[in-house]
Amino acid sequence: MSAKARSLLLAALLVLTLFPLFGSSFYVGLLTRILILAIFAMSLDLLIGYTGLVSFGHAAFFGIGGYALAIAFQDAVTIHLWQALPLSLAAAALAALVVGWISIRTSGIYFIMITLAFGQMFFYYFFESPRYGGDDGIFLFFKPVLMIGSENILNLENETTFYYFALGCLVTGYLLLAMILRAPFGKVITAIKANEHRVRALGYSINRYKLVSFVLAGTLAGLAGFLEGAHSGYVNPSYMSWHASGIAIAIVVLGGMGTLYGPIVGAFIVVLLQDFLPSLTEHWQLLFGGIVISVALFLPRGATSLLPRILSRRQTTRPDSPPPEDGPREPADG
């Protein structure tokens, strides 16, 4: 990442940090939704953009993270964050381990179909289960709190507090993935995407690296599902549908695959389009689909690929040496 791109990311983080100081509660809540969706999309980008695994059932882990919270603490008066969050992460990680162990034994279209099948299995299990609310889902009447003794250190009932907690989770997830991708593990999974047969010929256990990447992505998706369930106070089977996985893929494509900040930009684009386009026409899904198709055709690296072009164009319009003065020069003497 260039120094200018890093500076822009820090500037964007500063704006997000200061936003609750001048934004209304409605827009703080909207931005919280975007941050949660960005975590979800960033987890999927680890699979698609870096490992080369196109999962169409990734929303299952998002839903499991939310359902683990709702099922375990449905009737609880106090939801302790230090209990609820590890439980949701562990449930999503375990599900990803099982699904990934089976799915990575295939590739290409077969991998896509197996992950889609698993996603739909989870969806219909909760959809048809009266024990877990069926298609109505489960309501949560209280949000997690962080208690130390009798002191409430972090009360997520406050919208601004929840916003900063979601922002902290996004930054932590971003930094963690950036560290992993810079490590030897990250070099191997990106090499697997580029040329799997060559990496296998070098003696690496391809399936082991794919499985670890799959579990990491599923765990991060579970974190997003936990945040969504805690923020909305409601969990339902639609969290696990293929439609939710498709939206996540669209976010990754719109923002830019293979860049950790691309899914964050894509989440902003998708949520803002979903809020703006319905005011134009009742057939706004057609416009949304057209935008996704246009980006895939003309910006295959996503919206973030425009940034280097803009920066390079500015550099070319500002040459180091001034242009020569107009007009004829006087001949030299002698």
C-alpha positions as a Markdown table, in Angstrom:
| # | Residue | x | y | z |
|---|---|---|---|---|
| 1 | Met | 0.0 | 0.0 | 0.0 |
| 2 | Ser | 1.4 | 3.4 | -1.0 |
| 3 | Ala | 1.9 | 6.2 | 1.5 |
| 4 | Lys | -0.9 | 8.3 | -0.1 |
| 5 | Ala | -3.4 | 5.4 | 0.2 |
| 6 | Arg | -2.3 | 4.9 | 3.8 |
| 7 | Ser | -2.9 | 8.6 | 4.5 |
| 8 | Leu | -6.3 | 8.4 | 3.0 |
| 9 | Leu | -7.2 | 5.4 | 5.1 |
| 10 | Leu | -6.1 | 7.2 | 8.3 |
| 11 | Ala | -8.1 | 10.3 | 7.2 |
| 12 | Ala | -11.2 | 8.1 | 6.7 |
| 13 | Leu | -10.7 | 6.5 | 10.1 |
| 14 | Leu | -10.5 | 10.0 | 11.6 |
| 15 | Val | -13.8 | 11.0 | 10.0 |
| 16 | Leu | -15.4 | 7.8 | 11.2 |
| 17 | Thr | -14.1 | 8.4 | 14.7 |
| 18 | Leu | -15.5 | 12.0 | 14.8 |
| 19 | Phe | -18.7 | 11.3 | 13.0 |
| 20 | Pro | -20.9 | 10.7 | 16.2 |
| 21 | Leu | -19.9 | 14.2 | 17.3 |
| 22 | Phe | -21.8 | 15.9 | 14.5 |
| 23 | Gly | -24.0 | 13.1 | 13.0 |
| 24 | Ser | -27.6 | 12.5 | 14.1 |
| 25 | Ser | -28.6 | 9.3 | 15.9 |
| 26 | Phe | -30.2 | 7.9 | 12.7 |
| 27 | Tyr | -27.1 | 8.2 | 10.7 |
| 28 | Val | -25.0 | 6.9 | 13.5 |
| 29 | Gly | -27.2 | 3.8 | 13.4 |
| 30 | Leu | -27.0 | 3.6 | 9.6 |
| 31 | Leu | -23.2 | 3.8 | 9.8 |
| 32 | Thr | -23.1 | 1.1 | 12.4 |
| 33 | Arg | -24.9 | -1.2 | 9.9 |
| 34 | Ile | -22.3 | -0.3 | 7.3 |
| 35 | Leu | -19.5 | -1.1 | 9.7 |
| 36 | Ile | -21.0 | -4.5 | 10.5 |
| 37 | Leu | -21.6 | -5.3 | 6.8 |
| 38 | Ala | -18.0 | -4.2 | 6.1 |
| 39 | Ile | -16.7 | -6.8 | 8.6 |
| 40 | Phe | -18.8 | -9.5 | 7.0 |
| 41 | Ala | -17.6 | -8.6 | 3.5 |
| 42 | Met | -14.0 | -8.3 | 4.6 |
| 43 | Ser | -14.2 | -11.9 | 5.9 |
| 44 | Leu | -15.5 | -13.1 | 2.5 |
| 45 | Asp | -12.7 | -11.2 | 0.7 |
| 46 | Leu | -10.1 | -13.3 | 2.6 |
| 47 | Leu | -11.6 | -16.3 | 0.7 |
| 48 | Ile | -12.4 | -14.8 | -2.7 |
| 49 | Gly | -9.7 | -12.1 | -3.0 |
| 50 | Tyr | -6.8 | -13.8 | -1.4 |
| 51 | Thr | -7.3 | -17.6 | -1.3 |
| 52 | Gly | -9.3 | -17.9 | -4.5 |
| 53 | Leu | -12.3 | -19.7 | -2.9 |
| 54 | Val | -15.7 | -18.5 | -4.0 |
| 55 | Ser | -18.1 | -19.4 | -1.2 |
| 56 | Phe | -21.8 | -18.9 | -1.8 |
| 57 | Gly | -22.8 | -20.1 | 1.7 |
| 58 | His | -20.7 | -17.7 | 3.7 |
| 59 | Ala | -23.8 | -16.1 | 5.2 |
| 60 | Ala | -24.3 | -19.3 | 7.2 |
| 61 | Phe | -21.5 | -18.3 | 9.6 |
| 62 | Phe | -22.9 | -14.8 | 9.8 |
| 63 | Gly | -26.2 | -16.2 | 10.9 |
| 64 | Ile | -24.6 | -18.7 | 13.3 |
| 65 | Gly | -22.8 | -15.9 | 15.1 |
| 66 | Gly | -26.1 | -14.2 | 15.6 |
| 67 | Tyr | -28.1 | -17.3 | 16.5 |
| 68 | Ala | -25.5 | -18.4 | 19.1 |
| 69 | Leu | -26.1 | -15.1 | 20.9 |
| 70 | Ala | -29.8 | -15.2 | 20.6 |
| 71 | Ile | -30.3 | -18.9 | 21.6 |
| 72 | Ala | -27.9 | -18.8 | 24.6 |
| 73 | Phe | -29.2 | -15.5 | 26.0 |
| 74 | Gln | -32.8 | -15.3 | 24.8 |
| 75 | Asp | -34.2 | -15.2 | 28.3 |
| 76 | Ala | -31.3 | -13.6 | 30.1 |
| 77 | Val | -31.7 | -10.2 | 31.8 |
| 78 | Thr | -28.0 | -9.4 | 31.6 |
| 79 | Ile | -25.9 | -10.5 | 28.6 |
| 80 | His | -22.2 | -10.4 | 29.6 |
| 81 | Leu | -20.1 | -9.5 | 26.6 |
| 82 | Trp | -17.1 | -11.6 | 27.8 |
| 83 | Gln | -19.4 | -14.7 | 27.7 |
| 84 | Ala | -21.5 | -13.9 | 24.6 |
| 85 | Leu | -18.8 | -12.8 | 22.2 |
| 86 | Pro | -16.5 | -15.9 | 22.6 |
| 87 | Leu | -19.5 | -18.2 | 22.4 |
| 88 | Ser | -20.6 | -16.7 | 19.0 |
| 89 | Leu | -17.0 | -16.8 | 17.6 |
| 90 | Ala | -16.6 | -20.4 | 18.7 |
| 91 | Ala | -19.9 | -21.5 | 17.2 |
| 92 | Ala | -19.0 | -19.8 | 13.9 |
| 93 | Ala | -15.5 | -21.2 | 13.9 |
| 94 | Leu | -16.7 | -24.8 | 14.6 |
| 95 | Ala | -19.3 | -24.6 | 11.8 |
| 96 | Ala | -16.6 | -23.2 | 9.4 |
| 97 | Leu | -14.3 | -26.1 | 10.4 |
| 98 | Val | -16.8 | -28.7 | 9.6 |
| 99 | Val | -18.1 | -27.1 | 6.4 |
| 100 | Gly | -14.5 | -26.2 | 5.3 |
| 101 | Trp | -13.1 | -29.7 | 5.9 |
| 102 | Ile | -15.7 | -31.1 | 3.5 |
| 103 | Ser | -15.8 | -28.3 | 1.0 |
| 104 | Ile | -12.0 | -27.8 | 0.4 |
| 105 | Arg | -11.8 | -31.4 | -1.0 |
| 106 | Thr | -13.4 | -30.0 | -4.2 |
| 107 | Ser | -12.7 | -26.9 | -6.3 |
| 108 | Gly | -14.3 | -24.6 | -8.8 |
| 109 | Ile | -18.0 | -25.0 | -9.4 |
| 110 | Tyr | -18.2 | -28.0 | -7.1 |
| 111 | Phe | -16.8 | -25.9 | -4.2 |
| 112 | Ile | -19.4 | -23.2 | -4.9 |
| 113 | Met | -22.2 | -25.7 | -5.0 |
| 114 | Ile | -21.2 | -27.4 | -1.7 |
| 115 | Thr | -20.9 | -24.2 | 0.2 |
| 116 | Leu | -24.3 | -23.1 | -1.2 |
| 117 | Ala | -25.8 | -26.4 | -0.2 |
| 118 | Phe | -24.5 | -26.1 | 3.4 |
| 119 | Gly | -25.7 | -22.5 | 3.6 |
| 120 | Gln | -29.2 | -23.6 | 2.5 |
| 121 | Met | -29.1 | -26.5 | 5.0 |
| 122 | Phe | -28.5 | -24.1 | 7.9 |
| 123 | Phe | -31.1 | -21.7 | 6.5 |
| 124 | Tyr | -33.9 | -24.3 | 6.3 |
| 125 | Tyr | -33.0 | -25.9 | 9.6 |
| 126 | Phe | -33.6 | -22.6 | 11.5 |
| 127 | Phe | -36.5 | -21.6 | 9.1 |
| 128 | Glu | -38.4 | -24.8 | 9.9 |
| 129 | Ser | -37.5 | -25.1 | 13.6 |
| 130 | Pro | -40.2 | -23.8 | 16.0 |
| 131 | Arg | -37.8 | -24.2 | 18.8 |
| 132 | Tyr | -35.7 | -21.4 | 17.4 |
| 133 | Gly | -38.6 | -19.2 | 16.3 |
| 134 | Gly | -38.9 | -20.6 | 12.8 |
| 135 | Asp | -39.2 | -17.9 | 10.1 |
| 136 | Asp | -40.1 | -15.3 | 12.8 |
| 137 | Gly | -36.6 | -15.6 | 14.3 |
| 138 | Ile | -35.6 | -14.8 | 17.9 |
| 139 | Phe | -35.8 | -11.4 | 19.6 |
| 140 | Leu | -33.2 | -10.1 | 22.0 |
| 141 | Phe | -34.6 | -7.6 | 24.5 |
| 142 | Phe | -31.2 | -6.6 | 26.0 |
| 143 | Lys | -27.8 | -5.8 | 24.6 |
| 144 | Pro | -24.5 | -7.1 | 25.9 |
| 145 | Val | -22.7 | -5.3 | 28.6 |
| 146 | Leu | -19.1 | -5.5 | 29.9 |
| 147 | Met | -19.2 | -5.6 | 33.7 |
| 148 | Ile | -16.2 | -5.5 | 36.0 |
| 149 | Gly | -17.6 | -6.2 | 39.4 |
| 150 | Ser | -20.6 | -4.0 | 39.8 |
| 151 | Glu | -19.3 | -1.4 | 37.3 |
| 152 | Asn | -20.8 | -1.3 | 33.8 |
| 153 | Ile | -17.7 | -0.5 | 31.7 |
| 154 | Leu | -19.3 | -0.9 | 28.2 |
| 155 | Asn | -23.1 | -0.5 | 27.8 |
| 156 | Leu | -24.1 | -1.3 | 24.2 |
| 157 | Glu | -27.6 | 0.0 | 24.8 |
| 158 | Asn | -26.2 | 3.4 | 23.9 |
| 159 | Glu | -26.1 | 3.8 | 20.1 |
| 160 | Thr | -22.9 | 5.8 | 20.1 |
| 161 | Thr | -21.2 | 3.3 | 22.3 |
| 162 | Phe | -22.3 | 0.5 | 20.0 |
| 163 | Tyr | -21.0 | 2.5 | 17.0 |
| 164 | Tyr | -17.5 | 2.8 | 18.6 |
| 165 | Phe | -17.5 | -0.8 | 19.6 |
| 166 | Ala | -18.3 | -1.9 | 16.0 |
| 167 | Leu | -15.7 | 0.5 | 14.6 |
| 168 | Gly | -13.2 | -1.0 | 17.0 |
| 169 | Cys | -14.1 | -4.5 | 15.8 |
| 170 | Leu | -13.6 | -3.4 | 12.2 |
| 171 | Val | -10.2 | -1.8 | 12.9 |
| 172 | Thr | -9.1 | -4.9 | 14.9 |
| 173 | Gly | -10.2 | -7.3 | 12.2 |
| 174 | Tyr | -8.5 | -5.2 | 9.5 |
| 175 | Leu | -5.2 | -5.1 | 11.4 |
| 176 | Leu | -5.4 | -8.8 | 12.2 |
| 177 | Leu | -6.0 | -9.7 | 8.6 |
| 178 | Ala | -3.3 | -7.3 | 7.4 |
| 179 | Met | -0.8 | -9.0 | 9.8 |
| 180 | Ile | -1.8 | -12.5 | 8.7 |
| 181 | Leu | -1.5 | -11.6 | 5.0 |
| 182 | Arg | 2.0 | -10.2 | 5.5 |
| 183 | Ala | 3.1 | -13.3 | 7.4 |
| 184 | Pro | 4.3 | -16.4 | 5.5 |
| 185 | Phe | 0.8 | -17.9 | 5.8 |
| 186 | Gly | -0.6 | -15.0 | 3.8 |
| 187 | Lys | 2.0 | -15.4 | 1.2 |
| 188 | Val | 1.1 | -19.1 | 0.7 |
| 189 | Ile | -2.6 | -18.6 | 0.4 |
| 190 | Thr | -2.1 | -15.8 | -2.2 |
| 191 | Ala | 0.2 | -18.1 | -4.0 |
| 192 | Ile | -2.5 | -20.8 | -3.9 |
| 193 | Lys | -4.8 | -18.5 | -5.7 |
| 194 | Ala | -2.2 | -17.6 | -8.3 |
| 195 | Asn | -1.0 | -21.2 | -9.0 |
| 196 | Glu | -2.3 | -24.0 | -6.8 |
| 197 | His | -0.4 | -26.7 | -8.6 |
| 198 | Arg | 3.0 | -25.0 | -8.3 |
| 199 | Val | 2.4 | -24.4 | -4.6 |
| 200 | Arg | 1.5 | -28.1 | -4.1 |
| 201 | Ala | 4.7 | -29.1 | -6.1 |
| 202 | Leu | 6.7 | -27.0 | -3.6 |
| 203 | Gly | 5.5 | -29.3 | -0.8 |
| 204 | Tyr | 2.9 | -27.2 | 0.9 |
| 205 | Ser | -0.3 | -28.8 | 2.3 |
| 206 | Ile | -2.8 | -27.0 | 0.1 |
| 207 | Asn | -5.9 | -28.3 | 2.0 |
| 208 | Arg | -4.5 | -27.3 | 5.4 |
| 209 | Tyr | -3.9 | -23.7 | 4.3 |
| 210 | Lys | -7.3 | -23.5 | 2.7 |
| 211 | Leu | -9.0 | -24.9 | 5.8 |
| 212 | Val | -7.3 | -22.4 | 8.1 |
| 213 | Ser | -8.3 | -19.5 | 5.8 |
| 214 | Phe | -11.8 | -20.8 | 5.7 |
| 215 | Val | -12.1 | -21.0 | 9.5 |
| 216 | Leu | -10.6 | -17.5 | 9.9 |
| 217 | Ala | -13.1 | -16.1 | 7.4 |
| 218 | Gly | -16.0 | -18.0 | 9.1 |
| 219 | Thr | -15.0 | -16.7 | 12.5 |
| 220 | Leu | -14.8 | -13.1 | 11.3 |
| 221 | Ala | -18.2 | -13.5 | 9.7 |
| 222 | Gly | -19.5 | -14.8 | 13.1 |
| 223 | Leu | -18.2 | -11.6 | 14.7 |
| 224 | Ala | -20.3 | -9.6 | 12.2 |
| 225 | Gly | -23.3 | -11.8 | 12.9 |
| 226 | Phe | -22.9 | -11.3 | 16.6 |
| 227 | Leu | -22.8 | -7.5 | 16.1 |
| 228 | Glu | -25.8 | -7.5 | 13.8 |
| 229 | Gly | -27.9 | -9.6 | 16.3 |
| 230 | Ala | -26.9 | -7.4 | 19.2 |
| 231 | His | -27.5 | -4.2 | 17.3 |
| 232 | Ser | -30.9 | -5.0 | 15.8 |
| 233 | Gly | -32.0 | -7.1 | 18.8 |
| 234 | Tyr | -33.4 | -9.6 | 16.3 |
| 235 | Val | -32.0 | -12.7 | 14.5 |
| 236 | Asn | -33.9 | -14.6 | 11.7 |
| 237 | Pro | -33.1 | -17.2 | 9.1 |
| 238 | Ser | -32.7 | -14.6 | 6.3 |
| 239 | Tyr | -29.2 | -13.9 | 7.8 |
| 240 | Met | -28.2 | -17.3 | 6.3 |
| 241 | Ser | -29.9 | -17.2 | 2.9 |
| 242 | Trp | -28.1 | -17.4 | -0.4 |
| 243 | His | -29.3 | -13.9 | -1.0 |
| 244 | Ala | -27.2 | -12.6 | 1.9 |
| 245 | Ser | -24.2 | -14.4 | 0.6 |
| 246 | Gly | -24.9 | -12.9 | -2.8 |
| 247 | Ile | -25.0 | -9.4 | -1.4 |
| 248 | Ala | -21.7 | -10.0 | 0.3 |
| 249 | Ile | -20.1 | -11.1 | -3.0 |
| 250 | Ala | -21.6 | -8.0 | -4.6 |
| 251 | Ile | -20.0 | -5.8 | -1.9 |
| 252 | Val | -16.6 | -7.4 | -2.5 |
| 253 | Val | -16.9 | -7.0 | -6.3 |
| 254 | Leu | -18.0 | -3.4 | -6.1 |
| 255 | Gly | -15.3 | -2.4 | -3.6 |
| 256 | Gly | -12.5 | -4.4 | -5.0 |
| 257 | Met | -11.3 | -8.0 | -4.4 |
| 258 | Gly | -7.9 | -8.6 | -2.9 |
| 259 | Thr | -7.8 | -5.4 | -0.9 |
| 260 | Leu | -8.9 | -5.3 | 2.7 |
| 261 | Tyr | -10.2 | -1.8 | 2.3 |
| 262 | Gly | -12.2 | -2.6 | -0.8 |
| 263 | Pro | -15.0 | -4.5 | 1.0 |
| 264 | Ile | -15.3 | -1.5 | 3.4 |
| 265 | Val | -15.8 | 0.9 | 0.5 |
| 266 | Gly | -18.2 | -1.7 | -1.1 |
| 267 | Ala | -20.3 | -1.8 | 2.1 |
| 268 | Phe | -20.7 | 1.9 | 2.0 |
| 269 | Ile | -21.7 | 1.8 | -1.7 |
| 270 | Val | -24.2 | -1.0 | -1.3 |
| 271 | Val | -26.0 | 0.3 | 1.8 |
| 272 | Leu | -26.2 | 3.9 | 0.5 |
| 273 | Leu | -27.5 | 2.6 | -2.9 |
| 274 | Gln | -30.1 | 0.4 | -1.0 |
| 275 | Asp | -31.3 | 3.5 | 0.9 |
| 276 | Phe | -31.2 | 5.9 | -2.1 |
| 277 | Leu | -32.4 | 3.9 | -5.1 |
| 278 | Pro | -35.9 | 3.0 | -3.7 |
| 279 | Ser | -36.7 | 6.7 | -3.6 |
| 280 | Leu | -36.2 | 6.8 | -7.4 |
| 281 | Thr | -38.3 | 3.8 | -8.5 |
| 282 | Glu | -40.0 | 0.8 | -7.1 |
| 283 | His | -37.9 | -1.3 | -9.5 |
| 284 | Trp | -34.7 | -0.2 | -7.8 |
| 285 | Gln | -33.2 | -3.7 | -7.9 |
| 286 | Leu | -32.9 | -3.4 | -11.6 |
| 287 | Leu | -30.8 | -0.3 | -11.2 |
| 288 | Phe | -28.7 | -1.9 | -8.5 |
| 289 | Gly | -28.1 | -4.9 | -10.7 |
| 290 | Gly | -27.1 | -2.7 | -13.6 |
| 291 | Ile | -24.6 | -0.9 | -11.4 |
| 292 | Val | -23.0 | -4.2 | -10.3 |
| 293 | Ile | -22.8 | -5.4 | -13.9 |
| 294 | Ser | -21.2 | -2.1 | -15.0 |
| 295 | Val | -18.6 | -2.3 | -12.3 |
| 296 | Ala | -17.8 | -5.9 | -13.2 |
| 297 | Leu | -17.4 | -4.9 | -16.9 |
| 298 | Phe | -15.6 | -1.6 | -16.7 |
| 299 | Leu | -14.0 | -1.7 | -13.2 |
| 300 | Pro | -13.1 | -5.4 | -12.7 |
| 301 | Arg | -10.9 | -4.4 | -9.7 |
| 302 | Gly | -13.7 | -2.5 | -8.1 |
| 303 | Ala | -14.4 | 1.1 | -7.2 |
| 304 | Thr | -11.1 | 1.4 | -5.2 |
| 305 | Ser | -9.2 | 0.9 | -8.5 |
| 306 | Leu | -10.2 | 4.4 | -9.4 |
| 307 | Leu | -8.1 | 5.9 | -6.6 |
| 308 | Pro | -4.6 | 5.1 | -8.1 |
| 309 | Arg | -5.8 | 6.5 | -11.4 |
| 310 | Ile | -6.9 | 9.7 | -9.8 |
| 311 | Leu | -3.6 | 10.0 | -7.9 |
| 312 | Ser | -1.5 | 9.3 | -11.0 |
| 313 | Arg | -3.5 | 11.7 | -13.1 |
| 314 | Arg | -2.8 | 14.5 | -10.5 |
| 315 | Gln | 0.9 | 13.7 | -10.6 |
| 316 | Thr | 1.0 | 14.0 | -14.4 |
| 317 | Thr | -0.8 | 17.3 | -14.3 |
| 318 | Arg | 1.8 | 18.7 | -11.9 |
| 319 | Pro | 5.2 | 18.3 | -13.6 |
| 320 | Asp | 8.4 | 18.8 | -11.6 |
| 321 | Ser | 9.8 | 21.5 | -13.9 |
| 322 | Pro | 7.7 | 24.5 | -15.2 |
| 323 | Pro | 6.6 | 24.4 | -18.8 |
| 324 | Pro | 8.6 | 26.6 | -21.3 |
| 325 | Glu | 7.4 | 30.1 | -21.8 |
| 326 | Asp | 5.4 | 30.9 | -24.9 |
| 327 | Gly | 6.8 | 33.1 | -27.6 |
| 328 | Pro | 10.0 | 33.2 | -29.7 |
| 329 | Arg | 13.4 | 33.2 | -28.1 |
| 330 | Glu | 15.9 | 35.9 | -28.9 |
| 331 | Pro | 18.9 | 34.6 | -30.8 |
| 332 | Ala | 22.1 | 34.4 | -28.8 |
| 333 | Asp | 24.8 | 37.0 | -29.4 |
| 334 | Gly | 27.8 | 36.2 | -31.4 |
